[in-house]
């Protein structure tokens, strides 16, 4: 009987300190009593009831269960981090593509060599010729540049540094 009174006093004290008005019905020494905390916690603190202190096997099982739960939570957090990282990578890639589109110049009109152009402009348009030949004439120097392509040969004749004639031979 004294044991039950102690339990009731402790339960009343706990109820008073915690400020909870609700009580739990727990079995102590074969009788139902009201306590201020769940029965399993009450039994662990004060003993008694149908549940006694957990055995070492139960403690290990509970610990293993807690470890498994921690691992699952850790895995979930890692997955969330990977998703966020993927979203950041996608946004960065999308911004880069958008930036590239803005910075891409529109295709310029293809410039073809024509009469009156100077040598430096022809070099800029067609590059270095496959064959060069220089002739001296009564009116100055004549230079002939030949460009060989897959389907045509372009021959450009310069008189005193400017294009005077363009001959295109198609195969």
C-alpha positions as CSV (number, residue, x, y, z in Angstrom):
1,X,0.0,0.0,0.0
2,X,2.8,2.4,0.8
3,X,4.3,1.9,-2.6
4,X,1.0,2.9,-4.3
5,X,0.8,6.1,-2.2
6,X,4.3,7.0,-3.2
7,X,3.4,6.5,-6.9
8,X,0.2,8.6,-6.5
9,X,2.2,11.4,-4.8
10,X,4.8,11.4,-7.5
11,X,2.2,11.3,-10.2
12,X,0.3,14.2,-8.5
13,X,3.6,16.1,-8.2
14,X,4.3,15.5,-11.9
15,X,0.9,16.6,-12.9
16,X,1.2,19.8,-10.8
17,X,4.7,20.6,-12.2
18,X,3.9,20.0,-15.8
19,X,0.7,21.9,-15.8
20,X,-1.2,19.1,-17.7
21,X,-4.7,18.5,-16.6
22,X,-5.0,15.2,-18.5
23,X,-4.2,12.0,-16.8
24,X,-3.3,8.5,-18.0
25,X,-4.9,5.3,-16.6
26,X,-2.1,2.9,-15.7
27,X,-2.2,-0.4,-13.8
28,X,0.0,-0.5,-10.7
29,X,-0.1,-3.5,-8.3
30,X,-3.2,-4.8,-10.0
31,X,-5.2,-1.6,-9.6
32,X,-5.8,1.2,-12.1
33,X,-4.4,4.6,-11.1
34,X,-4.3,8.0,-12.8
35,X,-0.8,9.3,-13.6
36,X,0.4,12.4,-15.5
37,X,2.5,10.7,-18.1
38,X,2.1,7.8,-20.5
39,X,2.1,4.4,-18.8
40,X,5.2,3.1,-20.5
41,X,7.2,6.1,-19.3
42,X,5.7,5.8,-15.9
43,X,6.7,2.1,-15.7
44,X,10.2,2.9,-16.8
45,X,10.6,5.6,-14.2
46,X,8.8,3.9,-11.3
47,X,8.7,0.3,-12.3
48,X,5.7,-1.9,-11.8
49,X,2.8,-2.5,-14.1
50,X,2.8,-5.2,-16.7
51,X,5.8,-3.6,-18.3
52,X,9.1,-3.9,-16.4
53,X,12.5,-2.4,-17.3
54,X,13.5,-3.3,-20.9
55,X,15.9,-6.3,-21.2
56,X,19.3,-5.8,-22.9
57,X,18.0,-7.5,-26.0
58,X,15.0,-5.0,-26.1
59,X,17.4,-2.1,-25.6
60,X,19.6,-3.3,-28.5
61,X,16.6,-3.9,-30.7
62,X,15.4,-0.4,-29.9
63,X,18.9,1.1,-30.6
64,X,19.2,-0.8,-33.9
65,X,15.7,0.5,-34.9
66,X,16.9,4.1,-34.0
67,X,20.1,3.6,-36.0
68,X,18.0,2.4,-39.0
69,X,15.7,5.4,-38.7
70,X,18.7,7.7,-38.5
71,X,20.2,6.1,-41.7
72,X,16.9,6.6,-43.5
73,X,16.7,10.2,-42.5
74,X,20.3,10.7,-43.6
75,X,19.6,9.1,-46.9
76,X,16.5,11.3,-47.4
77,X,18.6,14.4,-46.6
78,X,21.3,13.3,-49.0
79,X,18.7,12.8,-51.8
80,X,17.3,16.3,-51.1
81,X,20.8,17.8,-51.4
82,X,21.4,16.0,-54.7
83,X,18.1,17.3,-56.1
84,X,18.9,20.8,-55.0
85,X,22.3,20.5,-56.6
86,X,20.8,19.2,-59.8
87,X,18.3,22.1,-59.9
88,X,21.2,24.6,-59.4
89,X,23.2,22.9,-62.2
90,X,20.2,23.0,-64.5
91,X,19.5,26.6,-63.8
92,X,23.2,27.5,-64.4
93,X,23.2,25.5,-67.7
94,X,20.0,27.2,-68.8
95,X,21.4,30.7,-68.0
96,X,24.6,29.8,-69.9
97,X,22.6,28.7,-72.9
98,X,20.6,31.9,-72.8
99,X,23.7,34.0,-72.5
100,X,25.3,32.2,-75.4
101,X,22.2,32.8,-77.5
102,X,22.3,36.5,-76.7
103,X,26.1,36.7,-77.5
104,X,25.9,34.8,-80.8
105,X,26.3,37.1,-83.7
106,X,23.9,36.8,-86.5
107,X,25.4,35.3,-89.6
108,X,27.0,37.9,-91.8
109,X,26.4,38.2,-95.5
110,X,29.0,36.1,-97.3
111,X,31.5,38.5,-99.0
112,X,32.7,37.5,-102.4
113,X,35.8,39.0,-104.0
114,X,35.1,41.6,-106.7
115,X,37.0,44.1,-108.9
116,X,38.6,47.0,-107.1
117,X,39.4,45.1,-103.8
118,X,42.9,45.3,-102.4
119,X,45.1,42.3,-101.6
120,X,44.6,42.5,-97.8
121,X,40.8,42.3,-98.2
122,X,41.1,39.2,-100.5
123,X,43.4,37.6,-98.0
124,X,40.8,38.3,-95.3
125,X,38.0,36.8,-97.4
126,X,39.7,33.8,-99.0
127,X,43.0,33.3,-97.0
128,X,46.4,32.5,-98.5
129,X,46.3,31.5,-102.1
130,X,47.3,28.0,-103.3
131,X,49.5,29.4,-106.0
132,X,51.0,32.9,-106.6
133,X,52.6,34.3,-109.8
134,X,54.0,37.8,-110.5
135,X,54.5,39.2,-114.0
136,X,56.0,42.6,-114.9
137,X,54.1,44.5,-117.6
138,X,54.5,47.8,-119.3
139,X,51.9,49.3,-117.0
140,X,53.3,47.9,-113.7
141,X,53.2,44.6,-112.0
142,X,50.5,41.9,-112.4
143,X,50.0,39.3,-109.8
144,X,47.9,36.2,-110.2
145,X,46.5,34.3,-107.2
146,X,44.9,30.9,-107.7
147,X,42.6,29.2,-105.2
148,X,41.6,25.6,-105.8
149,X,38.4,24.3,-104.2
150,X,36.4,21.0,-104.5
151,X,34.2,22.1,-107.3
152,X,35.9,25.2,-108.7
153,X,39.2,27.1,-109.2
154,X,39.3,30.9,-108.7
155,X,42.0,32.9,-110.3
156,X,42.3,36.5,-109.2
157,X,44.4,39.0,-111.2
158,X,45.8,42.1,-109.4
159,X,47.1,45.2,-111.3
160,X,49.1,47.4,-109.0
161,X,47.6,45.8,-105.8
162,X,43.9,45.9,-106.7
163,X,41.7,43.2,-108.3
164,X,41.3,43.7,-112.1
165,X,39.9,40.3,-113.1
166,X,38.3,37.3,-111.5
167,X,38.1,34.0,-113.4
168,X,36.0,31.1,-111.9
169,X,36.4,27.6,-113.5
170,X,33.9,25.0,-112.4
171,X,34.6,21.3,-112.7
